[in-house]
Amino acid sequence: MGIVVVEICESNFINHLDLETIIETEYPEVAVIQNDCLSFCGMCARRPYAMVNGKRIFAKTPEECLELIRTRIKMELSLYK
């Protein structure tokens, strides 16, 4: 099975959700890493976002972003099957 890394910025709106617990419980092969900064300050201040294997995922709400993250994780994991 492959490894998927989800990176989130500590200052981002996505942190209204407990993303680490949610994602790592649903997908044991995924690691969620919280960083001080991902160097996307303009985006970080405007909307929830995360990086999934280096690809930016963003949406208008944390819940929408979580769904897009799940979709991207499934896509990434399918590459390792």
C-alpha positions in Angstrom: 0.0 0.0 0.0 1.2 3.5 -0.7 1.8 6.4 1.5 -0.2 9.6 1.3 0.8 12.8 3.2 -1.7 15.5 4.0 -0.1 18.7 5.1 -2.0 21.5 6.9 -1.0 24.9 8.1 -1.7 25.6 11.8 -3.2 29.0 11.0 -5.7 27.7 8.4 -9.5 27.5 8.6 -9.3 23.8 8.0 -8.3 23.4 11.6 -11.9 24.0 12.7 -12.1 20.3 12.1 -9.9 17.7 13.8 -8.5 16.7 10.4 -5.7 14.6 11.9 -8.1 12.3 13.8 -10.7 12.2 11.0 -8.3 11.3 8.2 -5.9 9.0 10.1 -8.9 7.1 11.5 -10.5 6.6 8.0 -7.2 6.0 6.2 -4.5 4.3 8.3 -2.1 4.6 5.4 -2.3 8.4 5.4 -0.2 10.7 7.6 -1.5 14.2 8.5 1.2 16.7 9.3 0.6 20.1 10.8 3.2 22.7 9.8 3.7 26.2 11.1 3.5 27.5 7.6 3.1 26.1 4.1 4.0 29.4 2.4 0.6 30.1 0.9 -0.3 32.9 3.3 -2.7 34.6 0.9 -4.7 31.4 0.5 -4.4 30.5 4.2 -6.1 33.8 5.2 -9.0 33.4 2.7 -10.1 29.7 2.6 -9.6 26.3 4.0 -6.9 24.3 2.2 -4.5 21.4 2.6 -1.7 19.8 0.5 -2.2 16.2 -0.4 1.0 14.7 -1.8 2.1 18.1 -2.8 -1.2 19.1 -4.5 -3.3 22.0 -3.2 -6.8 21.2 -2.2 -9.1 24.1 -1.3 -12.8 24.9 -0.9 -15.1 27.5 0.6 -15.8 25.7 3.9 -13.8 23.2 6.0 -16.4 20.5 5.4 -16.2 20.9 1.6 -12.4 20.9 1.8 -12.5 17.7 3.8 -14.6 16.0 1.1 -12.2 17.1 -1.6 -9.3 15.8 0.5 -11.0 12.5 0.9 -11.5 12.3 -2.9 -7.8 13.2 -3.6 -6.7 10.6 -1.0 -8.7 7.9 -2.8 -7.2 8.9 -6.1 -3.7 8.8 -4.7 -4.2 5.4 -3.0 -5.6 4.0 -6.3 -2.2 4.5 -7.8 -0.7 2.0 -5.4 -3.2 -0.8 -6.1 
